[in-house]
Amino acid sequence: MTTNSRISFASLTPHNLGTLKKLNFVLFPISYSDRFYTDALKPEVEDFCKLAYYNDIPVGTICCRIETKDNETRLYLMTMGVLAPYRSRGLGSQSLQLIIDAATSHTKPKINKIYLHVQTSNTEGKRFYEKHGFKEVGIHENYYKKIVPHDAWIMELTIE
């Protein structure tokens, strides 16, 4: 994958959190709690929560959280989005690759898998993740409470 010099990323800080909130408001059909934003600022997720810029304009976001259960550490991709006029320019792919690379090099704790939910109506989104090595591992029924369809595919990537 070629690097596009117009694309850059920034870690979240209290100073640019408002930008994340505005982008999420535009990108996603649900609103996120204050806790979502507080958690996105935690030092342990700095490598996994980013703003994506195109020509120094904030146009996308990616936010993940680290979950450890039964001696397995997984990265949950909570949100990823790019403003419509900036899609198909590699921003989503570069954002996802940034997260995959960060998860692969993360050692304390070692991350075994990255997973996420994709609304079952979003076949384009599902294909995007499959193109990046994710596999459908199940369907979470009634995952979305306030949007239809309520079901989501569970997509997963195993980190070698």
N, C-alpha and C positions, 0 to 999 in steps of 0.2 A: 504494500500500500504506500502510495506516495504521500509525503507530508505536504499539506497545503499551508504555505506561510501566512495565509490570511486567517487561519484558524489558530486560536490560542485558548488556554484554560486558566482559570483562577480558582484558588481555594476560597471557600466561604469564610467570611469574617463578619463581625457585627456591622461593619460599614457597608457591605454589599448584600446583606440579608434581605433588604427591601427589594432589591432587584430580583432575587430568587422568588420572593413572594409574588411580585408582579408577573413574572414569567409563568409561574405555576398557575396563577389565576387565569391567564390567557390560554395556557396549554392544556389544562386538565379540567374535566367536567365536575370535579369535586373540590371542596376547600380543605386545606390541611390545618391541623391544630397548631397551637403555639408550641406544643411539645415536639411536633415534627421539626420545626425550625430550630428549637433549642438543641435537639439531638443532632441535627445536621452540622452544628458548630462544634461538636465534641472533637477533641484532638485525635482520638483513635480512628475517626472516619475522615480525616482531612484528605487522605489520598482517594477517597471514594465519593466525595461530594464536591462537585465542581460547577462553575458557570462556564459555558462555552461562548466564545466570542468570535465574531466574523468581522474582520477589519475593525477591531476594537469596539464593536457593538455587541452587547450581550444578547444572544439569540437562542440560547439553549441551556438546559440544566441536566444534571445527573446526580441523583442522591441514593446512597446505599446505607445499609446498617449491617453490622457484624452480629451474627447470632451463634452462640455455642450451646450445643445440646448433645448429650450422650457422647462426649469426647469428640464430636465433629464440629468444626467451625465452618459456617457457611456465610456467604455474603448475599444479602437480600437486596436486589435492585428495586428500590421503592418507586422511583420516578425517573424517567428519561424523556426529554422532549426537545424539539427544535421548532421554532416559529415557522409557519407554513412557507413564507417567501424564501427561507434559507434552506429548505429541505433539498435533498439530492445534490448536496455540495460536499458530502463526506463528513459533515459534523456529527451525525449519529454514529457512524462507523468509527470515527476517531475517538468519540466520547466512550463508546463501549470498549474499544481496544485499550484505551487509557486505564479503564477499570479492570479489565482482564489482566493487563500487565502488572498493575498494582497488586491485584489479588495473588498473582503467581509469585511475585517477589516478597509478599508479606509472610514473615516467618513466626511472629509472636502474636497470636497463635497462627499456625499454618492454616490457610483457607483451602478447604477441600472442594467446595462447590460454589457456584454462583447460581441463584435462582430468581425467578420473577413471575409475575402474573400478567397475562395478556387477555383482554376481554375477547370472548369467543367470536364477536363480530369483526374483530380487527385482524383479518387474515393477512393484510399487508405487514402489520407489526409482527405477526407470528413468523412470516417468511423472512423478515429482516433478521430476527434472532436465529432462525435456522441457518441462514447464510453465514452466521458467525459461530456456528458450532453448537448452538443450544438444541436440545431435544425436548419434545413434549413428553412429560412423565406422568401426566394426569390432568383431570379437570377438577377444579375447586368450584363446587356448586354454590350458588348464592354468595359468591365472594363480594360482589358489588351490591350494596344495599340500595343505593339511590339512583343507579343508572341501569338501563336495560340494553342488552341482556345482562343478567345478574352473574352469569357463569364466566369463569376465566380458565384458560389453559395455564398449567404450571410448566414453565420452561426451565431447563437446567443445563448447566455446563459444568462438567467435571474438570477440576484443575489437576494436571499431572504433576 
